[in-house]
Amino acid sequence: MTSSRSDTEPQLLSRILVTWIEVTVVGLTGGVLGTSVGGPPGLIVYLVTTLLSLGILFYNVNELIKRWIEHELR
């Protein structure tokens, strides 16, 4: 089994688009939930939303870097 060149090339634009969509969905959902709950529980929802957004960002950057490394090693 050989992988084609497109399988190992970094997909920067698609990774940016996926990251943007994921962060937007999590942010909007967290904002709506945090506003509807309100008070201290709403603050916790906002903090969890921030952590999830950072997790999404770090995961997608990590995947992109892994693809670049795999591409350079081939």
Kinemage of the C-alpha trace (Angstrom):
@kinemage 1
@onewidth
@group {chain A} dominant
@subgroup {mainchain}
@vectorlist {calphas} color= white
{ca met a 1} P 0.000 0.000 0.000
{ca thr a 2} L 1.487 3.300 -1.048
{ca ser a 3} L -0.019 6.588 -0.058
{ca ser a 4} L -0.508 9.179 -2.718
{ca arg a 5} L 1.173 12.546 -2.465
{ca ser a 6} L -2.103 14.307 -1.642
{ca asp a 7} L -2.586 12.069 1.411
{ca thr a 8} L 0.567 13.365 3.074
{ca glu a 9} L 0.582 16.984 1.930
{ca pro a 10} L -0.414 19.483 4.603
{ca gln a 11} L -3.900 20.822 3.975
{ca leu a 12} L -3.554 24.282 5.473
{ca leu a 13} L -6.696 25.883 4.038
{ca ser a 14} L -8.981 22.989 4.917
{ca arg a 15} L -7.475 22.785 8.419
{ca ile a 16} L -8.067 26.518 8.909
{ca leu a 17} L -11.659 26.172 7.713
{ca val a 18} L -12.361 23.182 9.964
{ca thr a 19} L -10.806 24.950 12.958
{ca trp a 20} L -12.801 28.102 12.308
{ca ile a 21} L -16.079 26.172 12.026
{ca glu a 22} L -15.416 24.135 15.170
{ca val a 23} L -14.429 27.171 17.248
{ca thr a 24} L -17.436 29.125 15.970
{ca val a 25} L -19.886 26.339 16.809
{ca val a 26} L -18.405 25.810 20.279
{ca gly a 27} L -18.293 29.562 20.931
{ca leu a 28} L -21.872 30.190 19.852
{ca thr a 29} L -23.164 27.191 21.782
{ca gly a 30} L -21.237 28.193 24.901
{ca gly a 31} L -22.401 31.783 24.578
{ca val a 32} L -26.032 30.781 24.256
{ca leu a 33} L -25.812 28.318 27.154
{ca gly a 34} L -23.838 30.725 29.348
{ca thr a 35} L -26.296 33.542 28.734
{ca ser a 36} L -29.363 31.377 29.311
{ca val a 37} L -27.977 29.915 32.564
{ca gly a 38} L -26.527 33.174 33.904
{ca gly a 39} L -24.806 33.800 37.226
{ca pro a 40} L -21.901 31.687 38.477
{ca pro a 41} L -22.923 28.580 36.472
{ca gly a 42} L -22.924 30.756 33.346
{ca leu a 43} L -19.375 31.837 34.121
{ca ile a 44} L -18.347 28.193 34.378
{ca val a 45} L -19.974 27.533 30.989
{ca tyr a 46} L -17.986 30.437 29.510
{ca leu a 47} L -14.759 29.090 31.009
{ca val a 48} L -15.444 25.585 29.690
{ca thr a 49} L -16.204 27.092 26.284
{ca thr a 50} L -12.859 28.889 26.339
{ca leu a 51} L -11.039 25.682 27.276
{ca leu a 52} L -12.799 23.742 24.520
{ca ser a 53} L -11.931 26.437 21.977
{ca leu a 54} L -8.277 26.305 22.988
{ca gly a 55} L -8.354 22.510 22.829
{ca ile a 56} L -9.772 22.626 19.314
{ca leu a 57} L -7.156 25.148 18.244
{ca phe a 58} L -4.244 23.173 19.725
{ca tyr a 59} L -5.518 19.878 18.292
{ca asn a 60} L -5.819 21.275 14.776
{ca val a 61} L -2.425 22.970 14.907
{ca asn a 62} L -0.922 19.697 16.131
{ca glu a 63} L -2.520 17.761 13.263
{ca leu a 64} L -1.206 20.279 10.758
{ca ile a 65} L 2.315 20.073 12.175
{ca lys a 66} L 2.181 16.262 12.090
{ca arg a 67} L 1.177 16.395 8.418
{ca trp a 68} L 4.028 18.783 7.631
{ca ile a 69} L 6.528 16.520 9.373
{ca glu a 70} L 5.215 13.434 7.559
{ca his a 71} L 5.370 15.327 4.267
{ca glu a 72} L 8.965 16.448 4.853
{ca leu a 73} L 10.117 12.960 5.841
{ca arg a 74} L 8.764 11.371 2.644
